[in-house]
Amino acid sequence: MPVASSSVASRPIASLLVKAAPAIIAVGLMLLAWELYATYSGIKPTTLPAPSRVFEQAMLNREALVDNAIPTIRATLIGFAFSLSAAFALSMLVDFFRPLRRALFPVFIVSQTLPLVAIAPLVVLWFGFGLVPKIMLVALVTFFPMLVALVQGYEATEAEIGQMLRAMGAGRWRVFMLARLPSALPYFFAGLRISITYAVVGAIFAEYAGAAKGLGIYMLNAKNNFRPDLVLAAVGVSAALTLILFGLTVLLQRLAMPWERAAGQQPAGTGPWR
């Protein structure tokens, strides 16, 4: 029995490795090509360091990288939490009061046309070098995709479901909770995955524009000291943080929508789309 249970437990891990294999191979080939080019092309390490050198310097400077990653993570998580709360609250207001959509959406669209590289120094200038400008910039770049995804998800609710609930005496709020919100979940998580990839970038841009500590200011100092290996090491840390956050959103979706996983495990020909 223990052998059988161990075999069953290892199946999800094996399945995950099979799914991740193409991406792992592709990244490995790109790193190998980079390593060979940096080693044998004659290019200077101060211009293009090899991945092995970047990794070596990342290990040697891991304490500084971790020390600067913590403020970036804090700004990212707080800013994203604020953005998520605001997107959810405003999406509900827009759904309940349709004229607000015509009034607010043009403003939100304009906010997405602002170049981050230009607006970040201004936000830092207006609100200082503390946590507030970083939260604002993270919220600025992550808010709109989630808002649009939620609003589209509400509109994707089948009209028959709402009519049936209203015929059973459900009020507008109950129809929203039982029909419109569940219908919006797939759209919401799609917007969440898009937004989370911008969150770390927004925090780093804010730090790059002005901060006492963080991956952005670490990259800026390394660039000014002609250390591209340390710049790339910090880039690697930020990419790893983004991938971790992205993976957490996927895990959260599986926990929040277990029926999707169950539907995906149905044998062919037994689901609703035969």
Backbone bond lengths (Angstrom), bond angles and torsions (degrees), N, CA, C in turn:
res aa  C-N    CA-C-N  psi(-1)  N-CA   C-N-CA  omega(-1)  CA-C   N-CA-C  phi
1 M - - - 1.470 - - 1.518 112.80 -
2 P 1.357 121.38 -45.12 1.456 120.69 178.88 1.526 111.86 -59.30
3 V 1.370 116.92 -37.12 1.449 120.18 179.54 1.517 110.63 -63.94
4 A 1.342 116.04 -42.47 1.463 120.42 -179.57 1.521 111.10 -65.09
5 S 1.341 116.46 -43.93 1.462 119.45 -179.68 1.517 111.09 -65.56
6 S 1.345 117.47 -36.14 1.460 120.46 177.25 1.517 111.31 -65.11
7 S 1.345 115.46 -38.23 1.463 119.97 178.13 1.522 111.23 -64.33
8 V 1.338 116.15 -41.82 1.465 119.89 179.09 1.521 110.59 -65.25
9 A 1.348 116.37 -40.86 1.465 119.99 -178.14 1.521 111.89 -66.54
10 S 1.349 116.98 -30.10 1.456 120.15 -177.76 1.523 113.15 -80.25
11 R 1.333 117.85 -13.07 1.464 120.17 -178.01 1.519 113.28 -62.42
12 P 1.373 120.10 -45.97 1.467 118.77 178.09 1.524 112.98 -60.21
13 I 1.353 116.95 -37.29 1.462 120.43 179.78 1.523 110.21 -65.66
14 A 1.337 115.98 -44.29 1.466 119.63 178.91 1.521 110.90 -63.66
15 S 1.333 116.52 -41.04 1.459 120.20 178.36 1.523 111.35 -62.73
16 L 1.345 116.30 -40.54 1.460 120.73 179.04 1.523 111.46 -64.84
17 L 1.340 116.16 -40.16 1.461 119.75 178.80 1.525 111.65 -65.13
18 V 1.332 116.14 -38.85 1.466 119.99 178.52 1.530 110.58 -64.01
19 K 1.337 116.29 -42.08 1.463 119.63 179.70 1.521 111.87 -68.06
20 A 1.340 116.57 -34.90 1.467 120.33 -177.54 1.517 113.27 -83.74
21 A 1.333 117.64 -12.83 1.466 120.88 -174.90 1.530 113.45 -56.60
22 P 1.352 120.86 -46.59 1.476 119.15 -179.87 1.527 112.90 -59.31
23 A 1.336 117.17 -41.53 1.464 120.14 179.57 1.522 110.94 -66.75
24 I 1.340 116.35 -41.09 1.464 120.02 179.54 1.524 110.69 -63.31
25 I 1.317 116.50 -42.24 1.469 120.94 179.71 1.521 110.62 -64.86
26 A 1.350 116.46 -43.56 1.465 120.38 -178.88 1.528 111.13 -62.31
27 V 1.353 116.22 -46.10 1.468 119.91 178.78 1.524 110.62 -64.15
28 G 1.334 117.30 -40.92 1.459 121.09 178.60 1.521 112.42 -61.15
29 L 1.335 116.70 -41.42 1.468 120.26 178.48 1.520 111.87 -66.14
30 M 1.341 116.88 -39.36 1.466 119.64 178.32 1.531 111.20 -65.69
31 L 1.337 116.48 -40.92 1.462 119.72 178.28 1.532 110.68 -66.15
32 L 1.330 116.48 -38.09 1.467 120.08 178.41 1.528 110.89 -64.65
33 A 1.338 117.00 -44.52 1.468 120.37 178.08 1.524 110.81 -62.38
34 W 1.319 116.54 -41.44 1.468 120.82 177.32 1.525 110.63 -61.83
35 E 1.335 116.82 -45.20 1.467 121.41 -179.37 1.533 110.98 -61.17
36 L 1.318 116.22 -45.92 1.473 120.20 -178.59 1.523 110.95 -65.34
37 Y 1.332 116.71 -41.74 1.458 119.31 -179.37 1.519 110.78 -66.20
38 A 1.338 117.42 -45.27 1.463 120.57 -178.94 1.527 111.94 -65.90
39 T 1.332 117.17 -28.16 1.463 121.05 -177.03 1.518 112.29 -83.81
40 Y 1.332 116.85 -41.54 1.469 120.01 -169.87 1.531 114.49 -109.15
41 S 1.314 118.89 -5.03 1.472 119.16 -178.47 1.520 112.88 -84.32
42 G 1.321 116.52 -14.27 1.457 119.96 -178.20 1.514 113.54 87.31
43 I 1.315 118.68 2.23 1.453 121.45 178.47 1.523 109.46 -69.43
44 K 1.334 116.37 143.80 1.463 120.46 -176.46 1.532 110.86 -73.11
45 P 1.331 116.74 143.38 1.476 119.62 176.87 1.524 112.50 -61.25
46 T 1.353 117.08 -26.25 1.460 119.30 177.43 1.521 111.99 -73.42
47 T 1.336 117.04 -12.32 1.462 121.23 176.01 1.525 110.77 -98.31
48 L 1.338 116.18 -52.07 1.461 121.23 178.79 1.522 108.90 -139.85
49 P 1.320 118.17 96.21 1.469 120.12 177.86 1.529 110.79 -72.96
50 A 1.311 115.59 148.97 1.456 121.04 177.26 1.534 109.84 -72.14
51 P 1.336 116.89 155.50 1.478 119.32 177.54 1.517 113.06 -56.14
52 S 1.350 116.75 -35.29 1.467 119.48 179.05 1.524 111.07 -63.05
53 R 1.337 116.47 -38.81 1.478 119.73 178.28 1.537 110.52 -69.51
54 V 1.320 116.23 -40.12 1.474 119.69 178.13 1.520 109.92 -60.07
55 F 1.337 116.54 -45.37 1.463 120.78 179.91 1.529 110.73 -64.36
56 E 1.327 116.03 -41.78 1.466 119.95 179.86 1.527 110.91 -61.36
57 Q 1.332 116.60 -45.81 1.457 120.30 -179.51 1.530 111.37 -69.11
58 A 1.327 116.66 -31.78 1.460 119.91 176.71 1.522 110.35 -64.54
59 M 1.333 117.14 -39.64 1.459 120.64 177.61 1.526 111.70 -68.20
60 L 1.331 116.36 -39.80 1.458 119.83 -179.76 1.529 112.04 -69.02
61 N 1.326 115.81 -29.53 1.467 120.55 -177.39 1.532 111.48 -111.73
62 R 1.324 116.43 26.93 1.456 119.72 -174.05 1.532 112.30 -64.20
63 E 1.329 117.81 -34.01 1.460 119.20 179.90 1.530 110.91 -64.82
64 A 1.337 116.61 -42.61 1.469 120.12 178.48 1.521 111.09 -66.86
65 L 1.339 116.80 -38.43 1.461 120.37 179.20 1.536 110.73 -65.24
66 V 1.322 116.50 -44.31 1.461 119.80 179.04 1.523 110.35 -65.19
67 D 1.332 116.39 -41.52 1.460 121.11 -179.77 1.523 111.56 -61.54
68 N 1.331 116.90 -35.65 1.463 120.38 179.17 1.524 112.36 -86.59
69 A 1.321 117.25 -21.08 1.467 119.48 178.82 1.521 111.52 -74.03
70 I 1.328 117.75 -30.22 1.470 120.81 -176.98 1.528 112.15 -60.77
71 P 1.359 120.43 -48.10 1.472 118.53 176.92 1.524 113.05 -62.29
72 T 1.333 116.74 -34.49 1.462 119.96 178.05 1.521 111.12 -65.73
73 I 1.327 116.76 -43.15 1.465 120.84 178.07 1.520 110.33 -63.17
74 R 1.323 116.97 -42.62 1.462 120.76 -179.55 1.529 110.63 -62.11
75 A 1.325 117.32 -47.90 1.468 120.76 179.32 1.523 110.98 -63.11
76 T 1.327 116.67 -39.03 1.463 120.89 -179.22 1.526 111.14 -64.14
77 L 1.327 116.77 -49.29 1.460 120.56 -175.95 1.526 111.81 -68.11
78 I 1.339 117.30 -43.47 1.465 119.43 -179.78 1.521 110.34 -67.29
79 G 1.331 116.62 -44.65 1.463 119.94 178.97 1.509 112.27 -62.91
80 F 1.328 116.92 -39.98 1.456 119.95 -179.05 1.524 110.89 -71.10
81 A 1.325 117.16 -37.55 1.471 119.99 176.56 1.525 110.68 -62.94
82 F 1.322 116.91 -42.09 1.460 120.68 177.02 1.522 110.65 -63.69
83 S 1.332 116.86 -43.26 1.462 121.63 179.27 1.522 111.51 -63.12
84 L 1.332 117.01 -42.52 1.460 121.85 179.78 1.521 111.00 -63.61
85 S 1.335 116.83 -44.30 1.467 120.47 179.53 1.516 110.91 -63.69
86 A 1.333 116.89 -43.47 1.461 120.50 -179.30 1.521 111.16 -66.52
87 A 1.337 117.22 -40.55 1.461 120.37 179.74 1.520 111.33 -64.10
88 F 1.332 117.01 -41.83 1.459 120.33 -179.47 1.531 110.96 -67.21
89 A 1.347 116.44 -44.75 1.466 119.88 -179.10 1.531 110.82 -64.06
90 L 1.329 117.63 -45.04 1.463 120.22 -178.44 1.530 111.91 -70.26
91 S 1.335 116.68 -33.62 1.465 118.46 177.57 1.523 110.79 -63.92
92 M 1.336 117.13 -37.58 1.462 120.30 176.68 1.525 110.78 -65.82
93 L 1.338 117.09 -43.39 1.462 120.37 179.06 1.528 110.86 -61.61
94 V 1.332 116.15 -42.94 1.463 120.71 179.99 1.525 110.46 -65.15
95 D 1.336 116.55 -36.40 1.458 119.67 -179.52 1.531 111.63 -71.63
96 F 1.330 117.12 -36.47 1.463 120.36 -178.50 1.536 111.95 -82.34
97 F 1.333 116.07 -30.89 1.470 120.60 -177.94 1.527 108.48 -125.98
98 R 1.318 116.09 89.40 1.463 121.87 -172.81 1.530 114.66 -57.61
99 P 1.362 120.49 -36.08 1.476 118.36 178.71 1.527 113.64 -58.62
100 L 1.356 117.07 -25.39 1.459 119.35 178.43 1.530 111.89 -63.64
101 R 1.330 115.94 -29.67 1.468 118.93 179.60 1.519 110.60 -63.60
102 R 1.341 116.34 -44.76 1.467 119.73 179.57 1.527 110.94 -67.70
103 A 1.324 116.66 -28.11 1.458 119.59 -178.51 1.530 112.91 -82.00
104 L 1.344 117.02 -38.82 1.457 120.56 -171.55 1.520 114.47 -95.57
105 F 1.331 118.09 -33.37 1.451 119.81 -174.21 1.526 113.56 -59.63
106 P 1.351 119.47 -40.27 1.476 117.35 175.94 1.523 113.07 -58.63
107 V 1.343 116.62 -36.44 1.465 120.29 178.36 1.522 110.42 -65.59
108 F 1.332 116.18 -43.53 1.465 119.90 179.70 1.526 111.44 -65.46
109 I 1.310 116.70 -37.80 1.471 120.17 178.85 1.522 110.40 -64.78
110 V 1.332 116.21 -42.58 1.471 120.01 177.68 1.526 110.45 -61.01
111 S 1.330 117.21 -37.97 1.469 120.09 -179.87 1.526 111.97 -62.25
112 Q 1.336 116.76 -27.69 1.459 120.09 179.81 1.521 112.66 -81.65
113 T 1.321 117.37 -13.45 1.467 120.40 178.39 1.522 111.98 -86.54
114 L 1.341 117.53 -9.19 1.459 120.59 -179.18 1.522 109.80 -72.94
115 P 1.338 119.09 124.32 1.475 120.14 178.38 1.521 110.59 -68.62
116 L 1.313 116.09 125.06 1.464 121.10 -175.54 1.522 111.50 -62.21
117 V 1.334 116.50 -36.28 1.461 119.83 -178.00 1.520 111.38 -65.73
118 A 1.336 117.30 -23.45 1.464 120.96 178.54 1.524 112.02 -92.50
119 I 1.330 117.00 -37.46 1.462 120.10 -175.36 1.527 112.07 -79.95
120 A 1.343 118.44 -27.84 1.467 120.69 -177.36 1.528 112.85 -59.44
121 P 1.346 120.06 -48.07 1.478 118.13 178.60 1.526 112.86 -61.51
122 L 1.343 116.66 -34.32 1.461 119.45 179.86 1.524 111.24 -67.94
123 V 1.330 116.98 -42.17 1.466 120.50 179.06 1.528 110.20 -63.12
124 V 1.341 116.58 -41.04 1.463 120.29 177.27 1.523 110.50 -64.95
125 L 1.333 116.73 -39.19 1.464 120.76 178.60 1.520 111.43 -64.22
126 W 1.336 116.95 -39.26 1.459 121.15 -177.55 1.526 112.96 -75.93
127 F 1.339 116.76 -37.40 1.471 119.94 -170.86 1.527 113.59 -115.67
128 G 1.322 118.14 5.31 1.452 120.76 174.43 1.522 113.42 88.98
129 F 1.330 114.71 -171.49 1.464 121.52 -174.54 1.528 112.84 -100.46
130 G 1.312 116.69 12.38 1.462 119.82 -177.92 1.516 112.94 -84.15
131 L 1.318 114.52 -152.91 1.464 121.17 -174.81 1.529 112.69 -81.13
132 V 1.324 117.17 -26.67 1.467 121.15 -173.36 1.533 112.97 -58.68
133 P 1.355 120.18 -50.88 1.478 118.08 -179.40 1.525 113.36 -62.34
134 K 1.314 117.20 -31.93 1.469 119.76 178.87 1.531 110.23 -67.67
135 I 1.335 116.30 -43.05 1.465 120.17 177.19 1.523 110.50 -60.79
136 M 1.325 116.24 -42.89 1.462 120.47 -178.33 1.526 111.63 -64.27
137 L 1.317 117.01 -41.44 1.465 119.76 -178.43 1.523 111.51 -71.59
138 V 1.335 117.06 -38.63 1.466 119.29 175.29 1.518 110.19 -61.58
139 A 1.335 116.34 -44.07 1.462 120.34 178.59 1.516 111.52 -63.47
140 L 1.325 116.58 -37.78 1.464 120.67 -178.26 1.523 111.89 -61.68
141 V 1.336 117.00 -41.70 1.465 119.84 -175.16 1.522 112.91 -86.84
142 T 1.331 118.53 -13.99 1.468 120.10 -176.53 1.522 114.02 -110.54
143 F 1.319 117.57 -13.58 1.456 121.21 -172.12 1.533 112.66 -70.26
144 F 1.320 117.38 -48.88 1.458 121.40 -169.43 1.536 113.53 -64.31
145 P 1.334 120.41 -45.55 1.479 118.78 179.56 1.526 113.28 -57.90
146 M 1.336 117.23 -38.95 1.463 119.50 179.70 1.526 111.19 -70.35
147 L 1.324 116.92 -38.93 1.462 120.23 178.89 1.524 110.87 -62.56
148 V 1.326 116.74 -48.22 1.460 120.75 -179.52 1.525 110.70 -62.97
149 A 1.330 116.76 -41.93 1.464 120.64 -179.61 1.525 110.76 -62.01
150 L 1.325 117.55 -43.43 1.463 120.68 179.98 1.524 111.35 -65.42
151 V 1.322 117.57 -45.36 1.464 120.58 -179.34 1.526 110.67 -62.42
152 Q 1.315 117.78 -42.79 1.464 120.71 177.47 1.527 111.04 -65.38
153 G 1.338 116.31 -35.71 1.457 119.47 177.78 1.512 112.69 -65.45
154 Y 1.333 116.80 -39.64 1.460 119.44 177.09 1.536 110.52 -61.87
155 E 1.328 115.58 -41.75 1.466 119.42 -177.47 1.530 112.37 -71.13
156 A 1.342 116.62 -18.50 1.466 120.05 -179.73 1.523 112.81 -80.78
157 T 1.330 117.61 -2.85 1.466 120.83 179.17 1.527 110.12 -63.71
158 E 1.308 116.45 133.65 1.459 120.42 178.96 1.527 110.05 -65.44
159 A 1.315 115.39 129.94 1.479 120.41 -176.48 1.522 111.70 -60.65
160 E 1.345 117.32 -32.89 1.457 120.52 -177.59 1.527 111.69 -63.73
161 I 1.338 116.39 -33.95 1.464 119.08 -179.79 1.522 110.31 -66.41
162 G 1.343 115.80 -45.82 1.459 119.27 178.33 1.514 112.13 -62.52
163 Q 1.329 116.64 -40.34 1.464 120.12 179.20 1.520 111.29 -64.65
164 M 1.319 116.82 -39.82 1.455 120.56 179.52 1.525 111.26 -65.23
165 L 1.348 116.27 -43.01 1.460 119.56 179.61 1.526 111.39 -65.59
166 R 1.334 116.67 -40.22 1.467 119.23 178.56 1.534 111.05 -66.71
167 A 1.347 116.04 -35.24 1.467 119.22 177.26 1.523 111.47 -65.77
168 M 1.328 116.35 -25.90 1.463 121.01 178.64 1.531 111.54 -87.90
169 G 1.325 116.67 4.53 1.454 120.48 175.60 1.508 115.82 96.39
170 A 1.329 117.77 8.42 1.464 120.57 -179.61 1.524 110.56 -74.19
171 G 1.333 116.06 137.52 1.453 121.16 176.06 1.523 111.08 -80.86
172 R 1.320 115.47 -179.15 1.455 120.18 -175.88 1.528 111.53 -64.44
173 W 1.339 116.80 -40.10 1.460 119.91 179.94 1.526 111.44 -65.95
174 R 1.338 116.39 -40.05 1.471 119.56 179.90 1.529 110.68 -68.90
175 V 1.327 117.45 -37.37 1.470 120.40 175.74 1.526 110.05 -62.35
176 F 1.331 115.40 -39.41 1.469 119.45 178.71 1.527 110.67 -62.88
177 M 1.338 117.03 -47.06 1.458 120.58 -175.99 1.517 112.79 -70.71
178 L 1.347 117.49 -35.94 1.466 120.82 -174.73 1.530 113.46 -89.93
179 A 1.325 117.58 -23.41 1.460 119.59 -174.37 1.522 113.33 -123.67
180 R 1.319 116.63 -55.37 1.455 119.46 -171.65 1.533 112.30 -71.02
181 L 1.322 116.99 -42.94 1.465 119.61 179.79 1.532 112.41 -65.78
182 P 1.348 120.19 -48.13 1.471 118.58 176.47 1.530 113.11 -59.49
183 S 1.342 117.37 -36.48 1.460 119.96 179.26 1.523 111.54 -65.99
184 A 1.345 116.58 -26.89 1.465 120.53 -177.29 1.519 113.37 -84.04
185 L 1.339 117.73 -11.13 1.462 119.83 -174.48 1.534 113.65 -58.18
186 P 1.354 119.90 -47.51 1.472 117.93 178.89 1.520 112.35 -60.55
187 Y 1.319 117.51 -39.18 1.461 121.25 177.97 1.534 110.19 -66.18
188 F 1.332 115.42 -41.45 1.461 119.94 -178.99 1.522 110.91 -60.71
189 F 1.333 117.19 -46.15 1.462 119.03 -177.86 1.524 111.77 -69.61
190 A 1.331 117.51 -29.60 1.464 119.61 173.44 1.521 110.00 -63.91
191 G 1.339 116.91 -45.74 1.456 120.17 176.41 1.519 112.42 -65.35
192 L 1.331 116.81 -35.03 1.460 121.49 179.32 1.525 110.64 -63.75
193 R 1.337 116.79 -42.72 1.468 120.08 179.72 1.520 111.28 -65.79
194 I 1.332 117.10 -36.67 1.458 119.74 177.48 1.526 110.36 -67.22
195 S 1.322 116.31 -45.28 1.464 120.78 -175.51 1.523 112.12 -66.94
196 I 1.333 117.06 -39.30 1.461 119.40 -174.68 1.525 111.30 -65.00
197 T 1.335 117.19 -26.17 1.466 119.60 178.39 1.520 111.92 -72.46
198 Y 1.347 116.89 -21.05 1.462 120.77 178.32 1.526 112.41 -91.97
199 A 1.325 117.62 -15.47 1.461 120.59 -171.44 1.526 112.03 -63.69
200 V 1.335 116.89 -49.29 1.464 120.28 -179.61 1.525 110.43 -64.40
201 V 1.339 116.63 -38.64 1.466 120.78 178.95 1.519 110.29 -61.71
202 G 1.339 117.51 -42.55 1.454 120.73 178.46 1.516 112.20 -61.84
203 A 1.327 117.97 -42.42 1.460 121.38 179.20 1.521 111.19 -65.27
204 I 1.339 116.85 -40.19 1.466 120.54 -179.52 1.521 110.75 -68.14
205 F 1.332 117.78 -38.75 1.456 120.44 176.83 1.531 110.28 -60.88
206 A 1.330 116.93 -42.53 1.463 120.07 179.37 1.526 110.69 -63.05
207 E 1.338 117.18 -41.10 1.462 120.49 178.09 1.520 111.18 -68.77
208 Y 1.319 116.01 -36.24 1.450 120.70 179.33 1.527 110.16 -63.13
209 A 1.350 116.03 -35.43 1.458 120.48 -179.68 1.519 111.82 -74.41
210 G 1.328 117.14 -25.67 1.452 119.76 179.26 1.503 112.41 165.93
211 A 1.325 117.37 114.35 1.459 121.66 179.33 1.520 108.64 -163.16
212 A 1.319 115.76 159.83 1.456 120.39 176.46 1.525 110.94 -85.39
213 K 1.332 116.37 -30.60 1.464 120.30 -177.27 1.520 108.61 -155.98
214 G 1.345 115.74 149.28 1.457 121.45 -179.95 1.516 109.88 145.94
215 L 1.324 116.11 167.03 1.460 119.60 -179.08 1.524 111.94 -63.77
216 G 1.334 117.04 -33.67 1.453 119.60 179.24 1.507 112.48 -63.24
217 I 1.332 117.67 -48.22 1.460 120.88 179.59 1.527 110.49 -70.14
218 Y 1.328 117.08 -29.72 1.472 120.72 176.12 1.531 110.12 -64.95
219 M 1.343 116.62 -44.30 1.469 120.22 176.93 1.526 110.97 -62.05
220 L 1.322 116.04 -42.51 1.473 119.85 -179.00 1.520 110.78 -62.55
221 N 1.323 117.79 -44.97 1.464 120.76 179.44 1.525 111.43 -65.39
222 A 1.334 116.61 -40.34 1.465 119.68 178.54 1.526 110.97 -64.90
223 K 1.328 117.17 -39.38 1.474 120.58 177.73 1.524 111.00 -63.96
224 N 1.322 116.53 -43.14 1.463 120.04 -179.82 1.522 112.41 -66.82
225 N 1.341 116.70 -23.87 1.465 121.79 177.60 1.527 112.25 -94.47
226 F 1.342 116.43 10.82 1.475 122.39 178.73 1.531 111.59 56.14
227 R 1.352 114.49 48.22 1.459 121.13 177.98 1.532 109.30 -120.54
228 P 1.341 117.00 75.42 1.464 118.82 179.37 1.517 113.14 -62.87
229 D 1.337 117.23 -24.42 1.465 119.10 177.95 1.525 111.01 -65.24
230 L 1.341 116.88 -39.20 1.453 119.52 178.14 1.526 111.63 -74.42
231 V 1.330 116.44 -32.69 1.466 119.55 174.94 1.522 109.53 -61.16
232 L 1.319 116.54 -47.22 1.465 120.87 -179.28 1.527 111.48 -68.56
233 A 1.329 117.45 -31.79 1.463 120.04 175.84 1.527 110.24 -63.73
234 A 1.339 116.46 -42.68 1.466 120.11 177.29 1.522 111.08 -67.26
235 V 1.337 116.50 -36.44 1.469 120.14 175.84 1.523 110.25 -62.03
236 G 1.323 116.09 -41.19 1.460 120.18 177.71 1.522 112.08 -62.28
237 V 1.334 117.09 -39.74 1.464 120.68 177.49 1.527 110.55 -64.08
238 S 1.339 116.57 -44.69 1.470 119.71 179.27 1.522 111.14 -64.13
239 A 1.348 117.34 -38.13 1.462 120.00 177.08 1.528 110.99 -65.00
240 A 1.335 116.34 -39.74 1.465 119.99 178.41 1.529 110.83 -64.26
241 L 1.327 117.02 -40.80 1.464 120.39 177.67 1.525 110.79 -62.00
242 T 1.327 116.21 -42.80 1.465 120.22 179.40 1.521 111.05 -62.48
243 L 1.327 117.09 -43.09 1.460 120.72 179.77 1.527 111.29 -65.11
244 I 1.324 116.79 -38.22 1.468 120.01 178.31 1.521 110.45 -64.56
245 L 1.326 116.63 -45.49 1.459 120.18 178.88 1.526 111.36 -63.98
246 F 1.331 116.44 -39.06 1.462 120.34 177.26 1.526 110.34 -62.74
247 G 1.327 116.70 -43.95 1.459 120.40 178.15 1.516 112.40 -62.60
248 L 1.336 116.75 -35.82 1.459 119.96 177.96 1.525 111.52 -66.79
249 T 1.336 117.19 -35.32 1.468 119.04 177.32 1.523 110.83 -66.92
250 V 1.335 117.02 -38.02 1.465 120.46 177.08 1.523 110.26 -64.07
251 L 1.340 116.74 -43.17 1.468 120.91 177.90 1.525 110.78 -63.53
252 L 1.330 116.35 -41.29 1.463 120.19 178.80 1.522 110.92 -62.75
253 Q 1.320 116.81 -39.11 1.469 119.63 178.19 1.523 110.96 -63.72
254 R 1.316 117.31 -40.31 1.461 120.02 179.44 1.529 111.31 -65.64
255 L 1.328 116.07 -36.41 1.461 119.33 178.74 1.525 111.44 -72.77
256 A 1.334 116.39 -36.92 1.465 120.16 -177.35 1.516 112.77 -80.74
257 M 1.341 117.44 -23.63 1.467 121.40 -177.35 1.521 109.91 -129.17
258 P 1.335 118.26 64.95 1.474 119.85 -178.23 1.507 112.85 -64.25
259 W 1.344 118.60 -22.24 1.458 120.25 -178.99 1.528 111.61 -67.37
260 E 1.322 118.24 -26.94 1.465 120.16 177.37 1.521 110.59 -67.29
261 R 1.343 116.21 -42.39 1.461 119.85 178.95 1.521 110.76 -65.22
262 A 1.328 116.15 -39.02 1.467 120.06 179.08 1.525 110.32 -65.88
263 A 1.334 116.83 -38.69 1.466 120.04 179.33 1.521 110.88 -67.15
264 G 1.349 115.76 -35.22 1.458 118.90 179.50 1.510 112.90 -70.74
265 Q 1.343 118.08 -19.53 1.454 121.23 -179.75 1.522 112.97 -92.09
266 Q 1.354 117.26 -1.23 1.456 119.69 179.90 1.530 110.31 -69.40
267 P 1.323 117.93 142.90 1.457 120.13 176.16 1.528 110.30 -62.04
268 A 1.318 115.73 152.53 1.451 121.00 179.05 1.525 110.51 -58.14
269 G 1.347 115.25 134.07 1.447 120.17 177.21 1.516 113.71 91.72
270 T 1.371 116.85 -3.12 1.461 117.67 -178.99 1.507 112.67 -105.98
271 G 1.339 118.01 -11.35 1.452 121.78 -177.56 1.520 110.18 -82.99
272 P 1.336 116.76 -175.16 1.454 121.21 -178.22 1.523 113.14 -70.67
273 W 1.368 116.44 -21.74 1.473 119.96 -179.74 1.534 109.31 -107.34
274 R 1.271 116.41 75.37 1.472 120.69 -176.63 1.521 111.01 -72.88
